[in-house]
Amino acid sequence: SGTSVEVQQYGEPLDAKMVVAIGPDRNGDAGALGLHLFWQFWVECTYASAGADLTPLQGGEHVAWVFAPEHWEGTVC
């Protein structure tokens, strides 16, 4: 779709590439309520336990990227 994605390599303990910006929205930006928002990676309605580069996909999974507060307790399903 032409949307830019920016990733950053993190070392231990994560040792993963993390998405830090999609389009104009960057991790840590303040939302309308003043909450700091971060990109979150969800697979099959479950918050991913590893970075997107370390999460194997078989094909056909429901994958969602959510720009939400760090300890957001919502759901993408």
ZAMARGU-4260 file (C-alpha; in steps of 0.2 Angstrom, whole numbers, plus 5000, padded with zeros to 4 digits):
<rodrens>
0) 5000/5000/5000 | 5015/5011/5000 | 5015/5013/5019 | 5033/5015/5026 | 5038/5003/5040
5) 5053/5007/5051 | 5062/4993/5061 | 5076/4993/5074 | 5087/4979/5079 | 5087/4976/5098
10) 5100/4966/5107 | 5099/4955/5122 | 5087/4950/5130 | 5075/4953/5115 | 5088/4950/5101
15) 5074/4954/5089 | 5069/4967/5076 | 5055/4978/5082 | 5044/4989/5072 | 5046/5006/5079
20) 5035/5016/5066 | 5022/5013/5053 | 5018/5027/5042 | 5018/5043/5053 | 5015/5034/5069
25) 5030/5031/5080 | 5033/5021/5096 | 5031/5033/5111 | 5020/5046/5102 | 5007/5053/5113
30) 4989/5049/5109 | 4973/5060/5111 | 4973/5055/5130 | 4991/5059/5132 | 4996/5040/5133
35) 5011/5034/5125 | 5007/5022/5111 | 5017/5008/5104 | 5015/4996/5089 | 5010/4979/5095
40) 5010/4963/5085 | 4996/4951/5087 | 4994/4933/5079 | 4977/4924/5080 | 4970/4936/5093
45) 4985/4934/5104 | 4998/4946/5108 | 5014/4940/5101 | 5027/4934/5113 | 5042/4937/5102
50) 5046/4950/5088 | 5038/4948/5071 | 5055/4942/5064 | 5055/4928/5077 | 5037/4923/5075
55) 5035/4909/5063 | 5019/4909/5052 | 5012/4895/5042 | 5001/4905/5031 | 4983/4910/5033
60) 4984/4917/5051 | 4975/4933/5056 | 4989/4945/5060 | 4986/4963/5067 | 4997/4978/5071
65) 4989/4989/5084 | 4995/5006/5089 | 4990/5006/5108 | 4996/5010/5125 | 5010/4999/5132
70) 4999/4989/5144 | 4983/4989/5133 | 4972/4975/5139 | 4960/4976/5124 | 4959/4963/5110
75) 4960/4964/5091 | 4946/4951/5089
</rodrens>
